[in-house]
Amino acid sequence: MNKLDTAKRVQIVTAMIEGCSIRSIVRITGASKNTIAKLLVELGAACSEYQDRKLRHLACERVQVDEIWSFCYAKQKNVTAEIAAKVPGAGDVWTWIAIDADTKLIPSWVVGGRDAVTARIFISDLRHRVYGRFQITSDGFPAYAAAIERSFEGHIDYAQIVKVFGSPIDGEKRYSPAECIGCERKVVTGYPDPKHISTSYIERQNLSLRMGNRRFTRLTNAFSKKIENHTAALAIFYMHYNFVRIHSSLRVTPAMAAGVTDHLWDITQILSLLEEPKSH
């Protein structure tokens, strides 16, 4: 990686956040697969550390949360005892994501299982990034209610939006969910504003993630082979999303809208994070 000049590294990272696979980046840039993978892991760690440090003391009024599925090495049903021993993290991987409905900032995301333990870790992380009382909306997954009560102890306005699905259409059971025929809004804690009980922004963000991060593309062989690569790709994607990508409705980046930064970043500035002292 140290032999690559800045222009080549910018080209590689740009391809990453545009949804290109590592093999396609090899063909586009001429860099080796191992060099690209090393840049991915090292830059991902730098982006993760920077955002963990900067995305704190946020003033959010409305937050939406959701979890999105992917997998590492093999789908859960195909993970044998041998694979599990050889590849830590193999199987289904869920990314839990929070979005500020006003600034579109992603203040928190956690990679893990779809279970109560990961829910507690995710909500606790969110709790330490946003100050004051705010409104939060999730889907009806039961783990959210327990995790939110544990972290906020009632000092929050929390509601759920539960979708009602019809019977699946023949031939679509494997590739897509059944048609949504209605939504039920449920107040769980506090006094959430009924007009803002929604998960629309986080669901749209899920689409952005699947479009911009190759490892989340469905029905392809683009999945991660190592959980470290998966989490690194997420960190780079959200660094670009928060600090570089201008949101069409805001005309600024989410980080600028949230007051986290006062200027528009570019890929070169993201790469400069590799040069920052590790103690920071």
Rosetta silent file (secondary structure, phi, psi, omega in degrees, C-alpha in Angstrom):
SEQUENCE: MNKLDTAKRVQIVTAMIEGCSIRSIVRITGASKNTIAKLLVELGAACSEYQDRKLRHLACERVQVDEIWSFCYAKQKNVTAEIAAKVPGAGDVWTWIAIDADTKLIPSWVVGGRDAVTARIFISDLRHRVYGRFQITSDGFPAYAAAIERSFEGHIDYAQIVKVFGSPIDGEKRYSPAECIGCERKVVTGYPDPKHISTSYIERQNLSLRMGNRRFTRLTNAFSKKIENHTAALAIFYMHYNFVRIHSSLRVTPAMAAGVTDHLWDITQILSLLEEPKSH
SCORE:     score description
SCORE:     0.000 S_00000001
   1 L     0.000  -36.070 -177.056    0.000    0.000    0.000 S_00000001
   2 L   -66.082  -18.823 -179.962    2.884    2.421    0.811 S_00000001
   3 L   -82.402  -12.242  179.886    4.076    2.193   -2.805 S_00000001
   4 L   -79.472  136.380  174.402    0.808    3.629   -4.149 S_00000001
   5 L   -80.338  171.546 -175.067    0.750    7.336   -4.855 S_00000001
   6 H   -61.988  -40.889 -178.541   -2.126    9.500   -3.665 S_00000001
   7 H   -60.948  -40.333  179.670   -3.849    9.609   -7.048 S_00000001
   8 H   -69.172  -39.873  178.675   -3.940    5.804   -7.243 S_00000001
   9 H   -66.444  -38.549  175.629   -5.250    5.474   -3.695 S_00000001
  10 H   -61.026  -42.110  179.163   -7.966    8.045   -4.430 S_00000001
  11 H   -62.155  -41.350 -179.232   -8.936    6.012   -7.487 S_00000001
  12 H   -67.180  -47.405 -177.884   -9.153    2.805   -5.425 S_00000001
  13 H   -66.905  -38.238  176.927  -11.200    4.327   -2.604 S_00000001
  14 H   -59.943  -42.480  178.017  -13.536    6.060   -5.072 S_00000001
  15 H   -64.901  -37.648  179.128  -14.213    2.713   -6.732 S_00000001
  16 H   -59.335  -48.933 -173.769  -14.856    1.126   -3.323 S_00000001
  17 H   -80.465   -4.562  173.576  -17.523    3.626   -2.321 S_00000001
  18 L   -97.166    8.158  173.720  -19.157    3.403   -5.746 S_00000001
  19 L    90.610   16.898  178.703  -19.916   -0.271   -5.209 S_00000001
  20 L   -82.610  146.837  175.279  -17.069   -1.908   -7.127 S_00000001
  21 L   -79.883  164.628  179.281  -15.722   -5.266   -6.025 S_00000001
  22 H   -61.493  -41.273 -179.571  -12.053   -5.754   -5.204 S_00000001
  23 H   -64.357  -37.971  177.925  -11.506   -7.794   -8.373 S_00000001
  24 H   -69.947  -32.367  176.807  -13.068   -5.084  -10.521 S_00000001
  25 H   -67.425  -34.594  174.544  -10.886   -2.477   -8.793 S_00000001
  26 H   -58.622  -45.940 -178.415   -7.870   -4.625   -9.702 S_00000001
  27 H   -68.189  -35.991 -177.369   -8.927   -4.474  -13.354 S_00000001
  28 H   -73.580  -43.697 -170.911   -9.640   -0.734  -13.243 S_00000001
  29 H   -99.968  -23.630 -176.076   -6.526    0.411  -11.390 S_00000001
  30 L    84.360   -3.280  177.215   -3.939   -2.281  -12.060 S_00000001
  31 L   -75.310  155.857 -178.672   -3.158   -2.541   -8.338 S_00000001
  32 L   -76.425  157.238  179.991   -2.858   -6.007   -6.820 S_00000001
  33 H   -61.953  -41.328 -179.251   -5.691   -7.585   -4.861 S_00000001
  34 H   -66.000  -36.767  178.565   -3.590   -7.837   -1.713 S_00000001
  35 H   -65.956  -42.531  178.931   -2.604   -4.174   -1.921 S_00000001
  36 H   -65.474  -43.275 -179.974   -6.229   -3.104   -2.289 S_00000001
  37 H   -63.789  -38.087  178.910   -7.329   -5.340    0.587 S_00000001
  38 H   -65.911  -41.966  176.647   -4.580   -3.928    2.813 S_00000001
  39 H   -62.078  -41.633  178.481   -5.664   -0.370    2.001 S_00000001
  40 H   -56.529  -50.017 -175.270   -9.269   -1.360    2.740 S_00000001
  41 H   -68.735  -44.550 -176.911   -8.446   -2.709    6.203 S_00000001
  42 H   -70.512  -41.537  178.530   -6.049    0.069    7.245 S_00000001
  43 H   -70.548  -35.877  176.932   -8.233    2.906    5.970 S_00000001
  44 H   -60.257  -42.218  178.161  -11.322    1.261    7.460 S_00000001
  45 H   -64.364  -40.045  179.592   -9.670    1.197   10.882 S_00000001
  46 H   -67.088  -41.314  178.873   -8.687    4.867   10.552 S_00000001
  47 H   -66.358  -39.923  179.314  -12.213    5.881    9.470 S_00000001
  48 H   -64.224  -44.286 -179.736  -13.775    3.896   12.298 S_00000001
  49 H   -64.798  -41.911 -178.087  -11.489    5.471   14.899 S_00000001
  50 H   -65.403  -46.105 -178.527  -12.092    8.994   13.592 S_00000001
  51 H   -69.303  -35.268  176.182  -15.862    8.687   13.525 S_00000001
  52 H   -60.104  -35.589 -178.678  -15.934    7.024   16.934 S_00000001
  53 H   -79.675  -39.155 -172.256  -14.091   10.068   18.268 S_00000001
  54 H   -88.561  -30.692 -175.265  -15.954   12.805   16.368 S_00000001
  55 L   -86.843   69.100  179.613  -19.553   11.566   16.345 S_00000001
  56 L  -140.312  161.517 -179.457  -20.308   12.434   19.957 S_00000001
  57 L    56.233   43.721 -177.260  -22.317   15.086   21.848 S_00000001
  58 E   -88.471  141.166  178.304  -24.783   15.229   18.961 S_00000001
  59 L  -100.909   87.234  179.739  -28.005   17.219   19.178 S_00000001
  60 L  -105.295  141.288  177.605  -30.531   14.974   17.440 S_00000001
  61 L  -103.269  -34.695 -178.258  -34.281   15.415   17.728 S_00000001
  62 E  -136.342  120.207 -179.044  -35.528   12.456   15.694 S_00000001
  63 E  -121.464  136.944  174.854  -33.605    9.218   15.228 S_00000001
  64 E  -116.372  140.796 -178.265  -34.644    6.160   13.242 S_00000001
  65 E  -128.795  151.210  178.321  -33.031    2.737   13.711 S_00000001
  66 E  -162.302  170.417  176.763  -33.055   -0.498   11.760 S_00000001
  67 E  -128.703  143.246 -175.809  -30.953   -3.574   11.075 S_00000001
  68 E  -127.165  139.455 -173.560  -29.873   -4.880    7.660 S_00000001
  69 E   -90.530  144.641  166.503  -28.793   -8.407    6.740 S_00000001
  70 E  -152.454 -169.935  174.815  -25.681   -9.604    4.981 S_00000001
  71 E  -150.470  159.754 -179.640  -23.354  -12.564    5.432 S_00000001
  72 E  -120.347  127.243  177.584  -19.670  -13.355    5.702 S_00000001
  73 L    70.683  -51.139  179.472  -17.979  -16.276    3.917 S_00000001
  74 L  -158.417  153.660  174.145  -21.205  -18.311    3.709 S_00000001
  75 L   -64.332  154.925 -172.449  -24.861  -18.027    4.596 S_00000001
  76 H   -55.232  -39.545 -177.524  -25.677  -19.313    8.058 S_00000001
  77 H   -66.795  -18.193 -178.536  -27.320  -22.505    6.820 S_00000001
  78 H  -102.199    3.396 -179.152  -24.111  -23.434    4.983 S_00000001
  79 L   -83.728  109.574  177.345  -21.707  -22.805    7.872 S_00000001
  80 L   -85.906  171.415  177.395  -20.321  -26.153    8.987 S_00000001
  81 H   -61.265  -36.042  179.489  -18.375  -26.778   12.179 S_00000001
  82 H   -65.390  -44.047  178.933  -15.190  -26.807   10.102 S_00000001
  83 H   -65.061  -43.286 -178.992  -15.964  -23.393    8.547 S_00000001
  84 H   -60.424  -36.841  179.897  -16.928  -21.922   11.910 S_00000001
  85 H   -73.993  -32.917 -175.618  -13.599  -23.018   13.389 S_00000001
  86 H   -84.951  -33.844 -173.108  -11.585  -21.754   10.424 S_00000001
  87 L  -123.431   95.148  176.277  -13.380  -18.446    9.736 S_00000001
  88 L   -59.821  133.379  179.516  -14.384  -16.345   12.772 S_00000001
  89 L    88.414    1.863 -179.662  -17.560  -14.423   12.033 S_00000001
  90 L   -65.780  145.180  178.903  -18.722  -16.703    9.223 S_00000001
  91 E   113.402 -162.962 -178.526  -22.458  -16.783    8.619 S_00000001
  92 E   -63.387  137.115  178.443  -25.232  -14.212    8.840 S_00000001
  93 E  -129.804  128.132  179.222  -24.089  -10.699    9.748 S_00000001
  94 E  -112.580  134.955  175.519  -26.463   -7.923   10.760 S_00000001
  95 E  -108.007  118.773  179.117  -25.586   -4.233   10.704 S_00000001
  96 E   -93.230  127.894 -169.746  -27.600   -2.111   13.142 S_00000001
  97 E  -132.623  140.731  173.688  -27.839    1.493   11.953 S_00000001
  98 E  -118.378  142.194  176.758  -29.159    4.784   13.347 S_00000001
  99 E  -132.371  138.387  172.369  -29.922    7.879   11.262 S_00000001
 100 E   -79.523  117.307 -174.701  -30.739   11.441   12.299 S_00000001
 101 L   -64.701  -22.522 -177.911  -33.938   12.172   10.374 S_00000001
 102 L   -89.499  -48.483 -177.264  -33.106   15.888   10.110 S_00000001
 103 L   -94.462  -12.197 -176.743  -29.407   15.958    9.187 S_00000001
 104 L    66.053   14.458  176.559  -29.303   12.440    7.673 S_00000001
 105 L   -69.537  142.906  171.405  -26.149   11.795    9.711 S_00000001
 106 L  -100.003   97.263 -176.394  -25.338    8.187   10.613 S_00000001
 107 L   -81.822  -20.520 -173.732  -24.102    8.596   14.214 S_00000001
 108 E  -153.341  138.991  168.631  -23.906    4.913   15.100 S_00000001
 109 E  -149.775  146.208 -177.523  -23.718    1.483   13.510 S_00000001
 110 E  -136.895  137.297  178.845  -22.827   -1.880   15.024 S_00000001
 111 E  -103.599  130.849  179.878  -22.046   -5.207   13.343 S_00000001
 112 E  -179.936 -151.179  178.078  -23.206   -8.415   15.010 S_00000001
 113 L   -91.419  173.881  174.673  -26.075  -10.861   15.221 S_00000001
 114 L   -96.258   77.166 -172.815  -29.786  -10.127   15.193 S_00000001
 115 L  -148.195  173.869 -176.287  -30.153  -10.708   18.904 S_00000001
 116 H   -66.032  -34.283 -178.375  -30.702   -8.989   22.243 S_00000001
 117 H   -64.605  -49.268  179.534  -26.982   -8.714   23.022 S_00000001
 118 H   -65.511  -35.777  177.169  -26.157   -6.789   19.837 S_00000001
 119 H   -59.828  -43.105  179.434  -29.275   -4.657   20.323 S_00000001
 120 H   -65.128  -41.227  179.089  -28.023   -3.607   23.776 S_00000001
 121 H   -63.312  -44.252 -178.499  -24.552   -2.802   22.419 S_00000001
 122 H   -63.853  -51.203 -177.691  -26.032   -0.760   19.569 S_00000001
 123 H   -66.955  -36.397  176.685  -28.490    1.252   21.647 S_00000001
 124 H   -63.312  -41.278  177.552  -25.890    1.846   24.366 S_00000001
 125 H   -62.894  -43.482  177.743  -23.491    3.197   21.758 S_00000001
 126 H   -61.656  -40.742 -178.726  -26.207    5.499   20.409 S_00000001
 127 H   -59.121  -34.824 -177.559  -27.008    6.654   23.941 S_00000001
 128 L   -87.204    1.969  179.001  -23.433    7.841   24.429 S_00000001
 129 L  -108.929  -27.210 -177.329  -23.410    9.814   21.171 S_00000001
 130 E  -112.307  127.112  179.919  -26.652   11.800   21.395 S_00000001
 131 L  -100.965  156.797  178.809  -27.310   14.080   24.365 S_00000001
 132 L    81.228  177.123  179.354  -30.657   15.194   25.713 S_00000001
 133 L   -85.905  136.935  178.879  -34.085   13.715   25.193 S_00000001
 134 L  -146.440  172.729  179.808  -35.056   12.839   21.636 S_00000001
 135 E   -99.299  135.835  179.389  -37.552   10.770   19.677 S_00000001
 136 E  -129.698  139.952  178.541  -36.580    7.350   18.368 S_00000001
 137 E  -127.270  134.872  175.763  -38.488    5.038   16.038 S_00000001
 138 E  -131.148  176.532  169.604  -37.791    1.391   15.305 S_00000001
 139 L   -81.397 -168.847 -173.640  -39.600   -1.514   13.726 S_00000001
 140 L   -87.566   11.048  179.842  -41.342   -4.092   15.899 S_00000001
 141 L   -59.661  121.865 -171.114  -38.314   -6.287   16.593 S_00000001
 142 H   -58.386  -28.815 -176.250  -38.690   -7.077   20.349 S_00000001
 143 H   -63.469  -25.568 -178.973  -35.010   -6.592   21.217 S_00000001
 144 H   -63.635  -47.528 -174.571  -35.278   -2.836   20.632 S_00000001
 145 H   -58.958  -45.784 -179.322  -37.760   -2.170   23.433 S_00000001
 146 H   -66.575  -41.154 -178.674  -35.679   -3.916   26.094 S_00000001
 147 H   -67.299  -41.081 -179.881  -32.427   -2.326   24.907 S_00000001
 148 H   -67.409  -40.886  177.925  -33.909    1.196   24.774 S_00000001
 149 H   -64.318  -39.780 -178.993  -35.437    0.855   28.242 S_00000001
 150 H   -66.161  -40.378 -175.334  -32.141   -0.409   29.635 S_00000001
 151 H   -83.303  -37.602 -172.857  -30.066    2.435   28.134 S_00000001
 152 H  -103.219  -16.267  176.965  -32.437    5.395   28.469 S_00000001
 153 L    51.082   41.528  176.143  -34.459    4.350   31.545 S_00000001
 154 L    86.908   -7.541 -178.406  -37.566    6.090   30.240 S_00000001
 155 L   -88.360   58.490 -178.772  -35.856    9.388   29.359 S_00000001
 156 L  -164.359  157.054  174.567  -36.779    9.165   25.690 S_00000001
 157 E  -105.835  106.948 -170.377  -39.785    9.336   23.387 S_00000001
 158 E  -120.953  132.423  176.357  -39.926    5.924   21.728 S_00000001
 159 E  -137.822  156.269  176.001  -42.366    4.512   19.199 S_00000001
 160 E  -116.125  147.763  170.840  -42.505    1.493   16.926 S_00000001
 161 E  -120.550  116.534 -173.912  -43.869    1.194   13.431 S_00000001
 162 E  -109.030  120.221 -179.440  -44.971   -2.357   12.675 S_00000001
 163 E   -82.982  142.782  177.139  -45.627   -3.315    9.081 S_00000001
 164 E  -108.355  122.379 -176.239  -48.480   -5.657    8.204 S_00000001
 165 E  -106.872  146.315  174.523  -47.737   -7.954    5.276 S_00000001
 166 L   -83.089 -174.390  178.364  -50.116   -9.823    3.019 S_00000001
 167 L   -69.764  140.125 -179.701  -49.679  -13.369    1.799 S_00000001
 168 L   -62.911  145.183  176.005  -46.517  -13.898   -0.293 S_00000001
 169 L   -80.808  139.208 -179.691  -46.953  -14.039   -4.060 S_00000001
 170 L   -53.768  134.526  177.868  -45.973  -17.346   -5.635 S_00000001
 171 L    87.975   -7.464 -178.144  -42.384  -17.307   -6.822 S_00000001
 172 L  -111.986    2.924 -176.507  -41.377  -14.329   -4.644 S_00000001
 173 L   -63.150  -33.877 -175.085  -40.896  -16.075   -1.317 S_00000001
 174 L   -82.735  -35.552 -168.744  -37.165  -16.440   -1.812 S_00000001
 175 L  -102.944  -20.537 -177.375  -36.231  -13.052   -3.263 S_00000001
 176 L  -152.071  153.320  178.853  -38.564  -10.473   -1.765 S_00000001
 177 L   -72.680  167.542  176.984  -40.949  -10.034    1.172 S_00000001
 178 L   -67.929  165.792 -178.464  -44.687  -10.115    0.786 S_00000001
 179 L   -65.875  134.639  176.440  -46.560   -6.918   -0.058 S_00000001
 180 E   -80.133  120.697 -175.686  -46.908   -4.442    2.804 S_00000001
 181 E  -108.347    1.261  178.234  -50.616   -3.767    3.238 S_00000001
 182 E   173.219  165.382  178.746  -50.472   -1.475    6.248 S_00000001
 183 E  -133.085  138.717  177.270  -48.511   -0.032    9.160 S_00000001
 184 E  -111.722  123.061  178.558  -49.336    0.095   12.848 S_00000001
 185 E   -95.782  129.063 -174.473  -47.826    2.911   14.933 S_00000001
 186 E  -130.226  121.294  175.782  -47.285    2.049   18.584 S_00000001
 187 E   -81.140  127.407 -177.663  -46.132    4.407   21.343 S_00000001
 188 E  -105.673  -47.031 -177.281  -43.823    2.552   23.745 S_00000001
 189 E  -141.880  140.048  173.393  -42.274    5.232   25.978 S_00000001
 190 L    74.539 -148.371 -174.725  -42.813    8.947   26.500 S_00000001
 191 L  -132.247   67.963  179.138  -44.651   11.234   24.112 S_00000001
 192 L   -66.347  144.405  177.767  -43.367   10.786   20.540 S_00000001
 193 L   -70.005  119.284 -178.021  -44.824   13.099   17.893 S_00000001
 194 H   -56.920  -29.780 -178.581  -47.207   10.936   15.801 S_00000001
 195 H   -67.435  -21.991 -175.192  -46.227   12.838   12.642 S_00000001
 196 H  -113.336   17.474  172.184  -42.651   11.635   12.986 S_00000001
 197 L   -82.230   97.203 -172.771  -43.219    7.985   13.852 S_00000001
 198 L  -159.469  153.063  171.840  -41.542    6.616   10.747 S_00000001
 199 L  -122.445   21.424 -175.547  -38.658    4.478    9.536 S_00000001
 200 H   -63.202  -42.259 -176.775  -38.677    5.844    5.983 S_00000001
 201 H   -68.411  -41.408 -179.604  -35.285    7.567    6.192 S_00000001
 202 H   -69.940  -32.997  177.413  -33.448    4.583    7.640 S_00000001
 203 H   -69.735  -36.089  175.558  -35.015    2.258    5.079 S_00000001
 204 H   -67.665  -35.613  177.023  -33.915    4.586    2.280 S_00000001
 205 H   -64.681  -35.623  176.169  -30.450    4.602    3.814 S_00000001
 206 H   -58.705  -38.248  176.711  -30.468    0.804    3.668 S_00000001
 207 H   -65.047  -43.314  177.846  -30.923    1.104   -0.094 S_00000001
 208 H   -58.667  -40.203  179.200  -27.995    3.527   -0.304 S_00000001
 209 H   -64.261  -44.789 -179.758  -25.877    1.016    1.599 S_00000001
 210 H   -67.165  -30.975  179.655  -26.785   -1.846   -0.715 S_00000001
 211 H   -79.327  -34.387 -173.168  -26.088    0.323   -3.765 S_00000001
 212 H   -98.896  -13.787  179.195  -22.819    1.812   -2.532 S_00000001
 213 L  -118.884  108.883 -173.352  -21.247   -1.099   -0.653 S_00000001
 214 H   -55.202  -29.971 -175.330  -20.625   -4.083   -2.900 S_00000001
 215 H   -71.166  -10.435  178.578  -20.643   -6.487    0.056 S_00000001
 216 H  -104.364    2.909  179.533  -24.348   -5.849    0.612 S_00000001
 217 L   -69.244  129.694 -178.021  -25.433   -6.564   -2.966 S_00000001
 218 L   -78.160  153.202  170.877  -27.967   -9.368   -3.020 S_00000001
 219 L    57.408   38.310  175.395  -27.776  -12.544   -5.134 S_00000001
 220 L  -136.739  179.670  175.527  -24.120  -12.115   -6.122 S_00000001
 221 L  -101.328   31.282 -174.842  -20.748  -13.477   -5.037 S_00000001
 222 L   -91.673    6.851 -177.158  -19.741  -10.069   -3.656 S_00000001
 223 L   -67.843  159.495  179.551  -19.969  -11.009    0.031 S_00000001
 224 E   -74.181  144.670  174.852  -17.001  -10.579    2.391 S_00000001
 225 L   -93.416  -19.159  178.679  -14.713  -13.508    3.046 S_00000001
 226 L  -131.936  140.031 -179.457  -13.462  -11.987    6.329 S_00000001
 227 H   -66.219  -28.792  177.630  -15.464  -10.101    8.945 S_00000001
 228 H   -63.124  -40.257  178.551  -12.570   -7.605    9.249 S_00000001
 229 H   -67.778  -36.623 -179.985  -12.996   -6.658    5.590 S_00000001
 230 H   -62.701  -49.208 -178.808  -16.750   -6.353    6.052 S_00000001
 231 H   -69.434  -33.336  177.982  -16.473   -3.924    8.966 S_00000001
 232 H   -66.108  -42.223  179.068  -13.687   -1.955    7.261 S_00000001
 233 H   -63.235  -36.464  176.808  -15.803   -1.479    4.134 S_00000001
 234 H   -64.838  -43.803 -178.829  -18.664   -0.207    6.311 S_00000001
 235 H   -61.984  -41.868  178.572  -16.421    2.321    8.061 S_00000001
 236 H   -67.380  -42.531  179.704  -15.170    3.701    4.738 S_00000001
 237 H   -59.261  -47.103 -177.127  -18.692    3.811    3.308 S_00000001
 238 H   -74.773  -26.494  172.332  -20.051    5.783    6.276 S_00000001
 239 H   -62.940  -45.438  178.336  -17.016    8.084    6.348 S_00000001
 240 H   -66.974  -44.514 -179.162  -17.782    8.998    2.753 S_00000001
 241 H   -60.327  -46.141 -175.536  -21.533    9.148    3.379 S_00000001
 242 H   -75.201  -37.246 -167.966  -21.213   11.422    6.427 S_00000001
 243 H  -112.707  -21.603 -173.224  -18.374   13.708    5.338 S_00000001
 244 L  -112.433  -41.373 -172.643  -17.986   13.656    1.531 S_00000001
 245 L   -80.329  118.242  178.696  -21.290   12.901   -0.141 S_00000001
 246 L   -74.741  125.296  179.919  -23.557   15.947   -0.481 S_00000001
 247 L   -76.725  132.068 -171.940  -27.127   15.005    0.400 S_00000001
 248 L   -62.132  -33.069 -178.331  -29.476   16.069   -2.379 S_00000001
 249 L   -85.952  -22.083 -177.793  -32.136   17.520   -0.059 S_00000001
 250 L   -95.277  -26.735 -175.912  -29.709   19.272    2.306 S_00000001
 251 L    67.940   10.575  172.789  -27.205   20.615   -0.269 S_00000001
 252 L  -140.833  173.980  175.549  -24.461   19.858    2.276 S_00000001
 253 L   -78.219  157.218  175.730  -23.044   16.670    3.764 S_00000001
 254 H   -55.763  -38.440 -179.837  -24.750   15.141    6.819 S_00000001
 255 H   -65.519  -36.229  176.852  -21.689   15.954    8.948 S_00000001
 256 H   -68.925  -42.217  179.720  -21.901   19.621    7.927 S_00000001
 257 H   -62.968  -32.761 -178.470  -25.649   19.704    8.625 S_00000001
 258 L   -87.294   -4.022 -179.937  -25.028   18.223   12.087 S_00000001
 259 L    78.468   16.059  179.369  -22.224   20.671   12.878 S_00000001
 260 L   -77.040  -32.726  176.890  -19.579   17.936   13.118 S_00000001
 261 L  -138.497  159.037 -178.935  -17.426   19.651   10.457 S_00000001
 262 L  -108.611    9.307 -179.010  -17.463   23.072    8.849 S_00000001
 263 L  -148.544  165.579  178.951  -16.303   22.082    5.365 S_00000001
 264 L   -82.471  124.420  177.250  -16.757   19.579    2.584 S_00000001
 265 L   -81.958  166.243  169.333  -14.326   16.683    2.734 S_00000001
 266 L  -135.496  177.667 -176.545  -12.878   14.806   -0.233 S_00000001
 267 H   -62.402  -36.376  179.709  -11.262   11.398   -0.681 S_00000001
 268 H   -60.412  -40.279  179.559   -7.773   12.860   -0.237 S_00000001
 269 H   -69.012  -35.541  174.463   -8.692   14.150    3.216 S_00000001
 270 H   -61.200  -44.225  179.807  -10.107   10.753    4.160 S_00000001
 271 H   -63.368  -27.521  179.439   -6.810    9.171    3.107 S_00000001
 272 H   -65.725  -17.355  177.321   -4.968   11.671    5.302 S_00000001
 273 H   -63.064  -24.896  177.799   -6.482    9.881    8.311 S_00000001
 274 H   -64.878  -22.422 -177.334   -3.897    7.144    7.688 S_00000001
 275 H   -93.098   -7.821 -179.031   -1.203    9.614    8.682 S_00000001
 276 L   -70.544  145.775  177.474   -2.821   10.669   11.979 S_00000001
 277 L   -58.784  137.835 -177.973   -1.163    9.415   15.184 S_00000001
 278 L   -64.182  -26.167 -178.252   -2.797    6.218   16.421 S_00000001
 279 L   -68.204  -17.792  178.484   -3.064    7.595   19.964 S_00000001
 280 L   -78.853    0.000    0.000   -5.697   10.070   18.740 S_00000001
